[in-house]
Amino acid sequence: MVQGLVIGVVLLVCVLFWFRKLAPGAYVSVCGAGAATLGRWGVLPGLRSRLERQAPPTGCGGGCAGCKDRGGGCH
């Protein structure tokens, strides 16, 4: 039982590592969705804050220069 749990955790860590390396855009989206879900449920605030740091910024993060860099207008 314990051996299966350890193997499962090691596999999950490996999958997440390679998912982050091979598909960073999808990884960031998954982090944002995970943070939003944890926020709605109100559980694991430490994990939620770590996921929010990896999620894409919403709005004009960084002011008008951030919006213009992404091809949008300012306000």
C-alpha positions in Angstrom: 0.0 0.0 0.0 2.7 2.5 1.0 4.9 1.5 -1.9 2.0 2.2 -4.4 1.4 5.6 -2.8 5.1 6.5 -3.0 5.3 5.5 -6.6 2.1 7.5 -7.4 3.6 10.6 -5.8 6.9 10.2 -7.7 5.1 9.8 -11.0 2.9 12.8 -10.3 5.9 15.0 -9.6 7.6 13.8 -12.8 4.5 14.4 -14.9 4.1 17.9 -13.5 7.8 18.7 -14.1 7.7 17.6 -17.7 4.3 19.2 -18.3 5.8 22.5 -17.1 8.8 22.2 -19.4 7.0 21.0 -22.5 3.8 23.0 -22.3 4.4 26.2 -20.2 1.3 28.0 -21.5 -1.0 25.1 -20.5 0.8 24.7 -17.2 0.1 28.4 -16.3 -3.5 28.0 -17.3 -3.8 24.9 -15.1 -2.2 26.8 -12.2 -4.7 29.6 -12.5 -7.7 27.2 -12.6 -6.3 25.3 -9.6 -5.9 28.5 -7.6 -9.4 29.6 -8.5 -10.8 26.3 -7.5 -9.0 26.2 -4.2 -10.2 29.8 -3.5 -13.8 28.8 -4.1 -13.5 25.8 -1.8 -11.6 27.8 0.8 -9.0 25.1 1.5 -5.2 25.0 1.3 -4.4 28.7 1.3 -0.6 28.1 1.1 -1.0 26.0 -2.0 -3.4 28.5 -3.5 -1.0 31.4 -3.0 1.8 29.4 -4.7 -0.4 28.6 -7.7 -1.5 32.3 -7.9 2.1 33.4 -8.3 2.5 31.1 -11.3 -0.9 32.0 -12.9 -1.1 34.6 -15.6 -1.8 38.2 -14.4 -5.3 39.5 -14.9 -6.0 43.0 -16.1 -3.2 45.4 -16.6 -0.7 43.9 -14.2 2.1 46.4 -14.1 0.2 49.4 -15.3 -0.4 50.7 -18.8 3.0 49.5 -20.1 1.9 45.9 -19.3 -1.3 46.3 -21.4 0.6 47.8 -24.4 3.1 45.0 -24.3 0.4 42.5 -24.7 -1.1 44.3 -27.7 -4.0 45.9 -25.9 -4.8 49.5 -25.2 -4.6 51.3 -21.9 -7.9 51.7 -20.1 
